[in-house]
Every structure is written in structure tokens, then in C-alpha cells.
């Protein structure tokens, strides 16, 4: 049987030892972009790109 708790413990320990939970501070100013949540209620159309693509472009 697959022991989830054992596997989780193993990888959390390895990640902690390698400091994978620590990220360096960025010299850039903080930026927050709230994109519209994906909940299309019909067939996909160009409006979906407008709503999601523009925000993705700004973010990148």
C-alpha cells in the first residue's frame, strides 16, 4: 500500500534541507494583478482572449 504520510515526510525534509521554501527578495517593486476568474458559461469566443490574454500579456 502507498504510504502517503511517509512519502510526504521524506520530501518535506529534503526540501527543507535544500532551503526550497526560502526565496530571495526581489529588487523590483511588488505588483499585483487580479485576473478575471475563468468561468465561461458558453462556447469559447474572442471575448475570452480579450479577458484572459490581455492580463496575461501585462503580467509577462
C-alpha distance matrix in Angstrom:
0.0 3.8 6.2 9.2 11.7 11.4 11.9 14.6 16.3 16.5 18.2 20.4 21.7 22.5 24.2 26.1 27.3 28.6 30.3 28.7 29.3 33.0 35.3 39.0 41.6 43.2 47.0 47.2 48.1 45.2 45.0 43.3 43.1 41.9 41.3 41.6 38.3 37.2 37.9 40.1 41.3 42.8 43.1 42.8 46.2 48.0 47.8 44.1 44.9 47.6 45.4 42.4 44.0 46.8 44.5 42.2 45.3 46.7 43.4 43.4
3.8 0.0 3.8 6.0 9.0 8.9 8.6 11.2 13.3 13.4 14.7 16.9 18.5 19.2 20.7 22.8 24.1 25.1 26.7 25.0 25.6 29.4 31.6 35.2 37.9 39.5 43.3 43.4 44.3 41.5 41.3 39.7 39.7 38.5 38.0 38.5 35.3 34.4 35.4 37.6 39.1 40.6 40.9 40.4 43.7 45.3 45.0 41.3 41.9 44.6 42.4 39.3 40.8 43.4 41.1 38.8 41.9 43.1 39.8 39.7
6.2 3.8 0.0 3.8 5.6 5.5 6.4 8.7 10.2 11.0 12.7 14.4 15.8 17.1 18.7 20.3 21.7 23.2 24.6 23.3 23.6 27.3 29.8 33.5 36.1 38.0 41.8 42.1 43.0 40.2 40.3 38.7 39.0 37.9 37.8 38.5 35.4 34.9 36.0 38.5 40.1 41.9 42.4 41.8 45.0 46.4 45.9 42.1 42.8 45.2 42.8 39.7 41.3 43.7 41.1 39.0 42.1 43.0 39.6 39.7
9.2 6.0 3.8 0.0 3.8 5.5 5.2 6.0 8.5 9.9 10.8 12.0 14.2 15.6 16.4 18.1 20.0 21.3 22.2 20.6 20.6 24.4 26.7 30.5 32.9 34.7 38.5 38.8 39.4 36.6 36.6 35.0 35.3 34.2 34.2 34.9 31.8 31.5 32.7 35.4 37.0 39.0 39.6 38.9 42.0 43.3 42.6 38.9 39.5 41.8 39.3 36.3 38.0 40.3 37.6 35.5 38.7 39.5 36.1 36.3
11.7 9.0 5.6 3.8 0.0 3.8 5.6 5.1 6.1 8.6 10.2 10.5 12.2 14.4 15.4 16.3 18.3 20.1 20.8 19.7 19.4 23.1 25.8 29.5 31.9 34.1 37.9 38.4 39.0 36.1 36.5 35.0 35.7 34.7 35.1 36.0 33.1 33.1 34.5 37.4 39.1 41.3 42.1 41.3 44.3 45.4 44.5 40.8 41.4 43.5 40.8 37.8 39.6 41.6 38.7 36.8 39.9 40.4 36.9 37.2
11.4 8.9 5.5 5.5 3.8 0.0 3.8 5.5 5.2 6.2 8.8 10.0 10.7 12.6 14.4 15.5 16.7 18.7 20.1 19.3 19.6 23.1 26.0 29.6 32.3 34.6 38.3 39.1 40.0 37.4 38.0 36.8 37.6 36.9 37.3 38.4 35.6 35.6 37.1 39.9 41.8 43.9 44.4 43.4 46.3 47.3 46.7 42.9 43.3 45.4 42.9 39.8 41.3 43.3 40.5 38.3 41.2 41.8 38.2 38.2
11.9 8.6 6.4 5.2 5.6 3.8 0.0 3.8 5.5 5.1 6.3 8.6 10.0 10.8 12.4 14.2 15.6 16.8 18.4 17.1 17.8 21.4 23.9 27.5 30.3 32.3 36.0 36.7 37.8 35.2 35.7 34.5 35.1 34.6 34.8 36.0 33.3 33.1 34.8 37.4 39.5 41.4 41.7 40.5 43.4 44.3 43.8 40.1 40.2 42.5 40.2 36.9 38.2 40.3 37.6 35.2 38.1 38.9 35.3 35.1
14.6 11.2 8.7 6.0 5.1 5.5 3.8 0.0 3.8 5.5 5.4 6.0 8.5 10.0 10.6 12.1 14.2 15.5 16.3 14.9 14.9 18.6 21.2 24.9 27.5 29.5 33.3 33.9 34.7 32.1 32.6 31.4 32.2 31.6 32.0 33.3 30.7 30.9 32.7 35.5 37.7 39.8 40.3 39.0 41.8 42.6 41.8 38.1 38.3 40.4 37.9 34.7 36.1 38.0 35.1 33.0 35.9 36.4 32.8 32.9
16.3 13.3 10.2 8.5 6.1 5.2 5.5 3.8 0.0 3.8 5.6 5.2 6.1 8.7 10.0 10.5 12.2 14.4 15.3 14.7 14.8 18.2 21.3 24.8 27.5 29.9 33.6 34.6 35.5 33.0 33.9 33.0 34.1 33.8 34.6 36.1 33.6 34.0 35.9 38.9 41.1 43.3 43.9 42.5 45.2 45.9 45.0 41.3 41.4 43.3 40.8 37.6 39.0 40.7 37.6 35.5 38.4 38.6 34.9 35.0
16.5 13.4 11.0 9.9 8.6 6.2 5.1 5.5 3.8 0.0 3.8 5.6 5.4 6.4 8.8 10.1 10.8 12.6 14.4 14.0 15.0 18.2 21.1 24.5 27.6 29.8 33.5 34.6 35.9 33.7 34.6 34.0 35.1 35.1 35.6 37.3 35.0 35.1 37.3 40.0 42.4 44.4 44.6 43.1 45.7 46.2 45.6 41.9 41.8 43.8 41.5 38.2 39.2 41.0 38.1 35.7 38.3 38.8 35.1 34.8
18.2 14.7 12.7 10.8 10.2 8.8 6.3 5.4 5.6 3.8 0.0 3.8 5.3 5.0 6.1 8.5 9.8 10.6 12.1 10.9 12.1 15.5 18.1 21.5 24.6 26.6 30.3 31.2 32.6 30.4 31.2 30.6 31.6 31.7 32.2 34.1 31.9 32.1 34.4 37.1 39.6 41.5 41.7 40.0 42.5 42.8 42.3 38.6 38.3 40.3 38.1 34.7 35.6 37.3 34.5 32.1 34.6 35.1 31.4 31.0
20.4 16.9 14.4 12.0 10.5 10.0 8.6 6.0 5.2 5.6 3.8 0.0 3.8 5.5 5.1 6.1 8.6 9.9 10.4 9.5 9.7 13.1 16.1 19.6 22.4 24.8 28.5 29.5 30.6 28.3 29.4 28.8 30.1 30.2 31.1 33.0 31.0 31.6 33.9 36.9 39.4 41.6 42.1 40.3 42.7 43.0 42.1 38.5 38.3 39.9 37.5 34.3 35.4 36.8 33.7 31.6 34.2 34.3 30.5 30.5
21.7 18.5 15.8 14.2 12.2 10.7 10.0 8.5 6.1 5.4 5.3 3.8 0.0 3.8 5.5 5.1 6.2 8.7 9.8 10.3 11.0 13.8 17.1 20.2 23.3 25.9 29.5 30.9 32.3 30.3 31.7 31.4 33.0 33.3 34.4 36.5 34.5 35.2 37.7 40.6 43.2 45.3 45.7 43.9 46.2 46.4 45.5 42.0 41.6 43.2 40.9 37.6 38.5 39.9 36.8 34.6 37.0 37.0 33.2 33.0
22.5 19.2 17.1 15.6 14.4 12.6 10.8 10.0 8.7 6.4 5.0 5.5 3.8 0.0 3.8 5.4 5.1 6.3 8.7 8.8 10.7 13.3 16.1 19.1 22.5 24.8 28.3 29.8 31.5 29.8 31.1 31.1 32.6 33.2 34.0 36.3 34.5 35.0 37.6 40.3 43.1 45.0 45.1 43.0 45.2 45.2 44.7 41.1 40.4 42.2 40.1 36.7 37.3 38.7 35.8 33.3 35.5 35.7 31.9 31.3
24.2 20.7 18.7 16.4 15.4 14.4 12.4 10.6 10.0 8.8 6.1 5.1 5.5 3.8 0.0 3.8 5.5 5.1 6.1 5.2 7.1 9.9 12.6 15.8 19.0 21.3 24.8 26.2 27.8 26.0 27.3 27.3 28.8 29.6 30.5 32.9 31.3 32.0 34.7 37.5 40.4 42.4 42.5 40.4 42.4 42.2 41.5 38.1 37.3 38.9 36.8 33.4 34.0 35.3 32.3 29.9 32.1 32.1 28.4 27.9
26.1 22.8 20.3 18.1 16.3 15.5 14.2 12.1 10.5 10.1 8.5 6.1 5.1 5.4 3.8 0.0 3.8 5.4 5.0 6.2 6.7 8.9 12.3 15.3 18.4 21.1 24.6 26.2 27.7 25.9 27.6 27.8 29.7 30.5 31.9 34.3 32.8 33.9 36.6 39.6 42.4 44.7 45.0 42.9 44.8 44.6 43.6 40.2 39.6 40.9 38.6 35.4 36.1 37.1 33.9 31.8 34.0 33.6 29.8 29.7
27.3 24.1 21.7 20.0 18.3 16.7 15.6 14.2 12.2 10.8 9.8 8.6 6.2 5.1 5.5 3.8 0.0 3.8 5.5 7.8 9.5 10.8 14.0 16.3 19.8 22.5 25.7 27.7 29.5 28.2 30.1 30.6 32.5 33.6 34.9 37.5 36.1 37.0 39.8 42.7 45.6 47.7 47.8 45.6 47.5 47.1 46.4 43.0 42.1 43.5 41.4 38.1 38.6 39.5 36.5 34.2 36.1 35.8 32.1 31.6
28.6 25.1 23.2 21.3 20.1 18.7 16.8 15.5 14.4 12.6 10.6 9.9 8.7 6.3 5.1 5.4 3.8 0.0 3.8 5.5 8.4 9.2 11.7 13.9 17.5 19.9 23.1 25.0 27.1 26.0 27.8 28.5 30.3 31.6 32.8 35.5 34.4 35.2 38.2 40.9 44.0 45.9 45.8 43.4 45.1 44.6 44.0 40.6 39.5 40.9 39.0 35.6 35.8 36.8 33.9 31.4 33.1 32.9 29.2 28.4
30.3 26.7 24.6 22.2 20.8 20.1 18.4 16.3 15.3 14.4 12.1 10.4 9.8 8.7 6.1 5.0 5.5 3.8 0.0 3.8 5.4 5.5 8.5 10.9 14.3 17.0 20.2 22.2 24.0 22.8 24.8 25.5 27.7 29.0 30.5 33.4 32.4 33.6 36.7 39.5 42.6 44.7 44.8 42.4 44.0 43.3 42.4 39.2 38.1 39.2 37.2 34.0 34.3 34.9 31.9 29.7 31.4 30.9 27.2 26.7
28.7 25.0 23.3 20.6 19.7 19.3 17.1 14.9 14.7 14.0 10.9 9.5 10.3 8.8 5.2 6.2 7.8 5.5 3.8 0.0 3.8 5.5 7.5 10.7 14.0 16.0 19.6 21.0 22.8 21.2 22.7 23.2 25.0 26.2 27.4 30.2 29.1 30.1 33.2 35.9 39.1 41.1 41.1 38.7 40.3 39.7 38.9 35.6 34.6 35.8 33.8 30.5 30.9 31.7 28.7 26.4 28.3 28.0 24.2 23.8
29.3 25.6 23.6 20.6 19.4 19.6 17.8 14.9 14.8 15.0 12.1 9.7 11.0 10.7 7.1 6.7 9.5 8.4 5.4 3.8 0.0 3.8 6.6 10.1 12.8 15.2 18.9 20.1 21.3 19.3 21.0 21.1 23.2 24.2 25.8 28.5 27.4 28.8 31.8 34.7 37.8 40.0 40.4 38.1 39.7 39.2 38.0 34.8 34.1 35.0 32.7 29.6 30.4 31.0 27.7 25.8 27.9 27.3 23.5 23.6
33.0 29.4 27.3 24.4 23.1 23.1 21.4 18.6 18.2 18.2 15.5 13.1 13.8 13.3 9.9 8.9 10.8 9.2 5.5 5.5 3.8 0.0 3.8 6.7 9.5 12.4 15.8 17.5 18.9 17.5 19.6 20.4 22.9 24.4 26.3 29.3 28.7 30.4 33.5 36.4 39.6 41.9 42.2 39.6 41.0 40.1 38.9 35.9 34.8 35.5 33.4 30.4 30.8 31.0 27.8 26.0 27.7 26.7 23.0 23.1
35.3 31.6 29.8 26.7 25.8 26.0 23.9 21.2 21.3 21.1 18.1 16.1 17.1 16.1 12.6 12.3 14.0 11.7 8.5 7.5 6.6 3.8 0.0 3.8 6.5 8.8 12.4 13.9 15.6 14.4 16.6 17.8 20.2 22.2 24.0 27.3 27.1 28.8 32.1 34.8 38.2 40.3 40.5 37.7 38.8 37.6 36.5 33.6 32.3 32.8 30.9 27.9 28.1 28.0 24.9 23.2 24.5 23.4 19.8 19.7
39.0 35.2 33.5 30.5 29.5 29.6 27.5 24.9 24.8 24.5 21.5 19.6 20.2 19.1 15.8 15.3 16.3 13.9 10.9 10.7 10.1 6.7 3.8 0.0 3.8 6.3 9.4 11.6 13.7 13.4 16.1 18.1 20.8 23.3 25.3 28.8 29.0 30.9 34.4 36.9 40.4 42.4 42.5 39.6 40.3 38.8 37.6 35.0 33.5 33.7 31.9 29.1 29.0 28.6 25.6 24.0 24.8 23.3 20.0 19.8
41.6 37.9 36.1 32.9 31.9 32.3 30.3 27.5 27.5 27.6 24.6 22.4 23.3 22.5 19.0 18.4 19.8 17.5 14.3 14.0 12.8 9.5 6.5 3.8 0.0 3.8 6.5 8.7 10.4 10.3 13.4 15.7 18.8 21.5 23.9 27.4 28.1 30.3 33.7 36.3 39.7 41.8 42.1 39.1 39.6 37.9 36.5 34.2 32.6 32.4 30.6 28.1 28.0 27.2 24.1 23.0 23.6 21.7 18.6 18.9
43.2 39.5 38.0 34.7 34.1 34.6 32.3 29.5 29.9 29.8 26.6 24.8 25.9 24.8 21.3 21.1 22.5 19.9 17.0 16.0 15.2 12.4 8.8 6.3 3.8 0.0 3.8 5.3 7.8 8.5 11.3 14.1 17.0 20.0 22.2 25.9 26.9 29.0 32.6 34.9 38.4 40.3 40.3 37.2 37.4 35.4 34.2 32.0 30.2 29.9 28.4 26.0 25.5 24.4 21.6 20.5 20.7 18.7 15.9 15.8
47.0 43.3 41.8 38.5 37.9 38.3 36.0 33.3 33.6 33.5 30.3 28.5 29.5 28.3 24.8 24.6 25.7 23.1 20.2 19.6 18.9 15.8 12.4 9.4 6.5 3.8 0.0 3.8 6.7 8.9 12.0 15.4 18.2 21.6 23.9 27.6 29.0 31.3 34.8 37.0 40.5 42.3 42.3 39.1 38.9 36.7 35.4 33.6 31.6 30.9 29.6 27.5 26.8 25.2 22.7 21.9 21.5 19.2 17.0 16.9
47.2 43.4 42.1 38.8 38.4 39.1 36.7 33.9 34.6 34.6 31.2 29.5 30.9 29.8 26.2 26.2 27.7 25.0 22.2 21.0 20.1 17.5 13.9 11.6 8.7 5.3 3.8 0.0 3.8 6.4 8.7 12.3 14.9 18.5 20.6 24.4 26.1 28.4 31.9 33.9 37.4 39.2 39.2 35.9 35.6 33.2 31.9 30.2 28.2 27.3 26.1 24.2 23.4 21.7 19.2 18.6 18.1 15.6 13.6 13.9
48.1 44.3 43.0 39.4 39.0 40.0 37.8 34.7 35.5 35.9 32.6 30.6 32.3 31.5 27.8 27.7 29.5 27.1 24.0 22.8 21.3 18.9 15.6 13.7 10.4 7.8 6.7 3.8 0.0 3.8 6.4 10.0 13.0 16.5 19.0 22.6 24.6 27.2 30.6 32.7 36.0 38.0 38.3 35.2 34.8 32.5 30.7 29.3 27.6 26.3 24.8 23.3 23.0 20.9 18.2 18.4 18.1 15.0 13.3 14.6
45.2 41.5 40.2 36.6 36.1 37.4 35.2 32.1 33.0 33.7 30.4 28.3 30.3 29.8 26.0 25.9 28.2 26.0 22.8 21.2 19.3 17.5 14.4 13.4 10.3 8.5 8.9 6.4 3.8 0.0 3.8 6.8 10.2 13.4 16.2 19.7 21.4 24.2 27.5 29.8 33.1 35.3 35.8 32.9 32.7 30.7 28.8 27.1 25.7 24.6 22.7 21.1 21.3 19.5 16.3 16.6 17.1 14.1 11.9 13.8
45.0 41.3 40.3 36.6 36.5 38.0 35.7 32.6 33.9 34.6 31.2 29.4 31.7 31.1 27.3 27.6 30.1 27.8 24.8 22.7 21.0 19.6 16.6 16.1 13.4 11.3 12.0 8.7 6.4 3.8 0.0 3.8 6.6 10.1 12.7 16.3 18.2 21.0 24.3 26.4 29.7 31.8 32.3 29.3 29.1 27.0 25.0 23.4 22.1 20.9 19.0 17.5 17.8 15.9 12.7 13.3 14.0 10.8 8.9 11.4
43.3 39.7 38.7 35.0 35.0 36.8 34.5 31.4 33.0 34.0 30.6 28.8 31.4 31.1 27.3 27.8 30.6 28.5 25.5 23.2 21.1 20.4 17.8 18.1 15.7 14.1 15.4 12.3 10.0 6.8 3.8 0.0 3.8 6.6 9.6 13.0 14.8 17.8 20.9 23.3 26.5 28.8 29.6 26.9 26.8 25.1 22.8 21.1 20.3 19.1 16.7 15.4 16.4 14.7 11.2 12.3 13.8 11.0 8.9 12.2
43.1 39.7 39.0 35.3 35.7 37.6 35.1 32.2 34.1 35.1 31.6 30.1 33.0 32.6 28.8 29.7 32.5 30.3 27.7 25.0 23.2 22.9 20.2 20.8 18.8 17.0 18.2 14.9 13.0 10.2 6.6 3.8 0.0 3.8 6.1 9.6 11.9 14.7 17.8 19.9 23.1 25.3 26.0 23.2 23.1 21.3 19.0 17.3 16.6 15.4 12.9 11.7 12.9 11.3 7.6 9.3 11.2 8.7 7.2 10.9
41.9 38.5 37.9 34.2 34.7 36.9 34.6 31.6 33.8 35.1 31.7 30.2 33.3 33.2 29.6 30.5 33.6 31.6 29.0 26.2 24.2 24.4 22.2 23.3 21.5 20.0 21.6 18.5 16.5 13.4 10.1 6.6 3.8 0.0 3.8 6.5 8.6 11.8 14.6 17.0 20.0 22.5 23.6 21.2 21.4 20.2 17.5 15.6 15.7 14.6 11.5 10.6 12.9 11.9 8.3 10.3 13.0 11.2 9.9 13.5
41.3 38.0 37.8 34.2 35.1 37.3 34.8 32.0 34.6 35.6 32.2 31.1 34.4 34.0 30.5 31.9 34.9 32.8 30.5 27.4 25.8 26.3 24.0 25.3 23.9 22.2 23.9 20.6 19.0 16.2 12.7 9.6 6.1 3.8 0.0 3.8 6.2 8.8 11.8 13.8 17.0 19.2 20.0 17.5 17.7 16.6 14.0 11.9 12.1 11.4 8.1 7.0 9.7 9.3 6.2 8.1 11.2 10.4 9.6 12.8
41.6 38.5 38.5 34.9 36.0 38.4 36.0 33.3 36.1 37.3 34.1 33.0 36.5 36.3 32.9 34.3 37.5 35.5 33.4 30.2 28.5 29.3 27.3 28.8 27.4 25.9 27.6 24.4 22.6 19.7 16.3 13.0 9.6 6.5 3.8 0.0 3.8 6.4 8.7 10.7 13.6 16.0 17.3 15.2 15.6 15.0 12.1 10.1 11.4 10.7 7.0 7.0 10.6 10.7 8.5 10.7 13.7 13.4 13.1 16.1
38.3 35.3 35.4 31.8 33.1 35.6 33.3 30.7 33.6 35.0 31.9 31.0 34.5 34.5 31.3 32.8 36.1 34.4 32.4 29.1 27.4 28.7 27.1 29.0 28.1 26.9 29.0 26.1 24.6 21.4 18.2 14.8 11.9 8.6 6.2 3.8 0.0 3.8 6.1 9.1 12.0 14.7 16.3 14.6 15.9 16.2 13.6 10.9 12.8 13.1 9.4 8.7 12.4 13.5 11.3 12.4 15.9 16.1 15.2 17.9
37.2 34.4 34.9 31.5 33.1 35.6 33.1 30.9 34.0 35.1 32.1 31.6 35.2 35.0 32.0 33.9 37.0 35.2 33.6 30.1 28.8 30.4 28.8 30.9 30.3 29.0 31.3 28.4 27.2 24.2 21.0 17.8 14.7 11.8 8.8 6.4 3.8 0.0 3.8 6.1 9.5 11.8 13.0 11.4 13.2 14.1 12.1 8.9 11.1 12.4 9.3 8.2 11.8 13.8 12.4 12.8 16.3 17.3 16.5 18.6
37.9 35.4 36.0 32.7 34.5 37.1 34.8 32.7 35.9 37.3 34.4 33.9 37.7 37.6 34.7 36.6 39.8 38.2 36.7 33.2 31.8 33.5 32.1 34.4 33.7 32.6 34.8 31.9 30.6 27.5 24.3 20.9 17.8 14.6 11.8 8.7 6.1 3.8 0.0 3.8 6.2 9.2 11.2 10.7 12.9 14.6 12.4 9.8 12.9 14.1 11.2 11.1 14.6 16.6 15.6 16.3 19.6 20.6 20.1 22.3
40.1 37.6 38.5 35.4 37.4 39.9 37.4 35.5 38.9 40.0 37.1 36.9 40.6 40.3 37.5 39.6 42.7 40.9 39.5 35.9 34.7 36.4 34.8 36.9 36.3 34.9 37.0 33.9 32.7 29.8 26.4 23.3 19.9 17.0 13.8 10.7 9.1 6.1 3.8 0.0 3.8 5.7 7.6 7.3 9.6 11.8 10.0 7.8 11.3 12.7 10.7 11.1 14.2 16.4 16.2 17.0 19.8 21.3 21.3 23.1
41.3 39.1 40.1 37.0 39.1 41.8 39.5 37.7 41.1 42.4 39.6 39.4 43.2 43.1 40.4 42.4 45.6 44.0 42.6 39.1 37.8 39.6 38.2 40.4 39.7 38.4 40.5 37.4 36.0 33.1 29.7 26.5 23.1 20.0 17.0 13.6 12.0 9.5 6.2 3.8 0.0 3.8 7.2 8.7 11.0 13.8 12.1 10.7 14.4 15.6 13.8 14.7 17.7 19.7 19.7 20.7 23.4 24.8 24.9 26.9
42.8 40.6 41.9 39.0 41.3 43.9 41.4 39.8 43.3 44.4 41.5 41.6 45.3 45.0 42.4 44.7 47.7 45.9 44.7 41.1 40.0 41.9 40.3 42.4 41.8 40.3 42.3 39.2 38.0 35.3 31.8 28.8 25.3 22.5 19.2 16.0 14.7 11.8 9.2 5.7 3.8 0.0 3.8 6.4 8.7 12.1 11.3 10.4 13.9 15.5 14.6 15.5 17.9 20.2 20.9 21.6 23.9 25.7 26.2 27.7
43.1 40.9 42.4 39.6 42.1 44.4 41.7 40.3 43.9 44.6 41.7 42.1 45.7 45.1 42.5 45.0 47.8 45.8 44.8 41.1 40.4 42.2 40.5 42.5 42.1 40.3 42.3 39.2 38.3 35.8 32.3 29.6 26.0 23.6 20.0 17.3 16.3 13.0 11.2 7.6 7.2 3.8 0.0 3.8 6.4 10.2 10.6 9.7 12.5 14.7 14.6 15.2 16.9 19.5 20.7 20.9 22.9 25.2 25.8 26.9
42.8 40.4 41.8 38.9 41.3 43.4 40.5 39.0 42.5 43.1 40.0 40.3 43.9 43.0 40.4 42.9 45.6 43.4 42.4 38.7 38.1 39.6 37.7 39.6 39.1 37.2 39.1 35.9 35.2 32.9 29.3 26.9 23.2 21.2 17.5 15.2 14.6 11.4 10.7 7.3 8.7 6.4 3.8 0.0 3.8 7.2 8.0 6.6 8.9 11.5 11.7 12.0 13.3 16.1 17.4 17.5 19.3 21.8 22.4 23.3
46.2 43.7 45.0 42.0 44.3 46.3 43.4 41.8 45.2 45.7 42.5 42.7 46.2 45.2 42.4 44.8 47.5 45.1 44.0 40.3 39.7 41.0 38.8 40.3 39.6 37.4 38.9 35.6 34.8 32.7 29.1 26.8 23.1 21.4 17.7 15.6 15.9 13.2 12.9 9.6 11.0 8.7 6.4 3.8 0.0 3.8 5.4 5.8 7.5 9.4 10.6 11.6 12.3 14.6 16.6 17.1 18.3 20.7 22.0 22.8
48.0 45.3 46.4 43.3 45.4 47.3 44.3 42.6 45.9 46.2 42.8 43.0 46.4 45.2 42.2 44.6 47.1 44.6 43.3 39.7 39.2 40.1 37.6 38.8 37.9 35.4 36.7 33.2 32.5 30.7 27.0 25.1 21.3 20.2 16.6 15.0 16.2 14.1 14.6 11.8 13.8 12.1 10.2 7.2 3.8 0.0 3.8 5.3 5.3 6.5 8.8 10.2 10.0 11.8 14.4 15.0 15.6 17.9 19.7 20.5
47.8 45.0 45.9 42.6 44.5 46.7 43.8 41.8 45.0 45.6 42.3 42.1 45.5 44.7 41.5 43.6 46.4 44.0 42.4 38.9 38.0 38.9 36.5 37.6 36.5 34.2 35.4 31.9 30.7 28.8 25.0 22.8 19.0 17.5 14.0 12.1 13.6 12.1 12.4 10.0 12.1 11.3 10.6 8.0 5.4 3.8 0.0 3.8 5.4 4.9 6.1 8.6 9.5 10.6 12.7 14.1 15.1 16.8 18.6 20.0
44.1 41.3 42.1 38.9 40.8 42.9 40.1 38.1 41.3 41.9 38.6 38.5 42.0 41.1 38.1 40.2 43.0 40.6 39.2 35.6 34.8 35.9 33.6 35.0 34.2 32.0 33.6 30.2 29.3 27.1 23.4 21.1 17.3 15.6 11.9 10.1 10.9 8.9 9.8 7.8 10.7 10.4 9.7 6.6 5.8 5.3 3.8 0.0 3.8 5.4 5.2 6.1 7.8 9.9 11.2 12.0 13.8 15.7 16.8 18.1
44.9 41.9 42.8 39.5 41.4 43.3 40.2 38.3 41.4 41.8 38.3 38.3 41.6 40.4 37.3 39.6 42.1 39.5 38.1 34.6 34.1 34.8 32.3 33.5 32.6 30.2 31.6 28.2 27.6 25.7 22.1 20.3 16.6 15.7 12.1 11.4 12.8 11.1 12.9 11.3 14.4 13.9 12.5 8.9 7.5 5.3 5.4 3.8 0.0 3.8 5.4 5.2 4.8 7.4 9.5 9.8 10.8 13.2 14.6 15.4
47.6 44.6 45.2 41.8 43.5 45.4 42.5 40.4 43.3 43.8 40.3 39.9 43.2 42.2 38.9 40.9 43.5 40.9 39.2 35.8 35.0 35.5 32.8 33.7 32.4 29.9 30.9 27.3 26.3 24.6 20.9 19.1 15.4 14.6 11.4 10.7 13.1 12.4 14.1 12.7 15.6 15.5 14.7 11.5 9.4 6.5 4.9 5.4 3.8 0.0 3.8 5.7 5.5 5.8 8.4 10.0 10.4 12.0 14.1 15.5
45.4 42.4 42.8 39.3 40.8 42.9 40.2 37.9 40.8 41.5 38.1 37.5 40.9 40.1 36.8 38.6 41.4 39.0 37.2 33.8 32.7 33.4 30.9 31.9 30.6 28.4 29.6 26.1 24.8 22.7 19.0 16.7 12.9 11.5 8.1 7.0 9.4 9.3 11.2 10.7 13.8 14.6 14.6 11.7 10.6 8.8 6.1 5.2 5.4 3.8 0.0 3.8 6.0 6.3 7.1 9.2 10.8 11.7 13.1 15.2
42.4 39.3 39.7 36.3 37.8 39.8 36.9 34.7 37.6 38.2 34.7 34.3 37.6 36.7 33.4 35.4 38.1 35.6 34.0 30.5 29.6 30.4 27.9 29.1 28.1 26.0 27.5 24.2 23.3 21.1 17.5 15.4 11.7 10.6 7.0 7.0 8.7 8.2 11.1 11.1 14.7 15.5 15.2 12.0 11.6 10.2 8.6 6.1 5.2 5.7 3.8 0.0 3.8 5.7 5.6 6.3 8.8 10.3 10.8 12.5
44.0 40.8 41.3 38.0 39.6 41.3 38.2 36.1 39.0 39.2 35.6 35.4 38.5 37.3 34.0 36.1 38.6 35.8 34.3 30.9 30.4 30.8 28.1 29.0 28.0 25.5 26.8 23.4 23.0 21.3 17.8 16.4 12.9 12.9 9.7 10.6 12.4 11.8 14.6 14.2 17.7 17.9 16.9 13.3 12.3 10.0 9.5 7.8 4.8 5.5 6.0 3.8 0.0 3.8 5.5 5.1 6.1 8.6 9.8 10.6
46.8 43.4 43.7 40.3 41.6 43.3 40.3 38.0 40.7 41.0 37.3 36.8 39.9 38.7 35.3 37.1 39.5 36.8 34.9 31.7 31.0 31.0 28.0 28.6 27.2 24.4 25.2 21.7 20.9 19.5 15.9 14.7 11.3 11.9 9.3 10.7 13.5 13.8 16.6 16.4 19.7 20.2 19.5 16.1 14.6 11.8 10.6 9.9 7.4 5.8 6.3 5.7 3.8 0.0 3.8 5.4 5.1 6.2 8.6 10.0
44.5 41.1 41.1 37.6 38.7 40.5 37.6 35.1 37.6 38.1 34.5 33.7 36.8 35.8 32.3 33.9 36.5 33.9 31.9 28.7 27.7 27.8 24.9 25.6 24.1 21.6 22.7 19.2 18.2 16.3 12.7 11.2 7.6 8.3 6.2 8.5 11.3 12.4 15.6 16.2 19.7 20.9 20.7 17.4 16.6 14.4 12.7 11.2 9.5 8.4 7.1 5.6 5.5 3.8 0.0 3.8 5.4 5.1 6.1 8.7
42.2 38.8 39.0 35.5 36.8 38.3 35.2 33.0 35.5 35.7 32.1 31.6 34.6 33.3 29.9 31.8 34.2 31.4 29.7 26.4 25.8 26.0 23.2 24.0 23.0 20.5 21.9 18.6 18.4 16.6 13.3 12.3 9.3 10.3 8.1 10.7 12.4 12.8 16.3 17.0 20.7 21.6 20.9 17.5 17.1 15.0 14.1 12.0 9.8 10.0 9.2 6.3 5.1 5.4 3.8 0.0 3.8 5.5 5.1 6.3
45.3 41.9 42.1 38.7 39.9 41.2 38.1 35.9 38.4 38.3 34.6 34.2 37.0 35.5 32.1 34.0 36.1 33.1 31.4 28.3 27.9 27.7 24.5 24.8 23.6 20.7 21.5 18.1 18.1 17.1 14.0 13.8 11.2 13.0 11.2 13.7 15.9 16.3 19.6 19.8 23.4 23.9 22.9 19.3 18.3 15.6 15.1 13.8 10.8 10.4 10.8 8.8 6.1 5.1 5.4 3.8 0.0 3.8 5.4 5.3
46.7 43.1 43.0 39.5 40.4 41.8 38.9 36.4 38.6 38.8 35.1 34.3 37.0 35.7 32.1 33.6 35.8 32.9 30.9 28.0 27.3 26.7 23.4 23.3 21.7 18.7 19.2 15.6 15.0 14.1 10.8 11.0 8.7 11.2 10.4 13.4 16.1 17.3 20.6 21.3 24.8 25.7 25.2 21.8 20.7 17.9 16.8 15.7 13.2 12.0 11.7 10.3 8.6 6.2 5.1 5.5 3.8 0.0 3.8 5.5
43.4 39.8 39.6 36.1 36.9 38.2 35.3 32.8 34.9 35.1 31.4 30.5 33.2 31.9 28.4 29.8 32.1 29.2 27.2 24.2 23.5 23.0 19.8 20.0 18.6 15.9 17.0 13.6 13.3 11.9 8.9 8.9 7.2 9.9 9.6 13.1 15.2 16.5 20.1 21.3 24.9 26.2 25.8 22.4 22.0 19.7 18.6 16.8 14.6 14.1 13.1 10.8 9.8 8.6 6.1 5.1 5.4 3.8 0.0 3.8
43.4 39.7 39.7 36.3 37.2 38.2 35.1 32.9 35.0 34.8 31.0 30.5 33.0 31.3 27.9 29.7 31.6 28.4 26.7 23.8 23.6 23.1 19.7 19.8 18.9 15.8 16.9 13.9 14.6 13.8 11.4 12.2 10.9 13.5 12.8 16.1 17.9 18.6 22.3 23.1 26.9 27.7 26.9 23.3 22.8 20.5 20.0 18.1 15.4 15.5 15.2 12.5 10.6 10.0 8.7 6.3 5.3 5.5 3.8 0.0
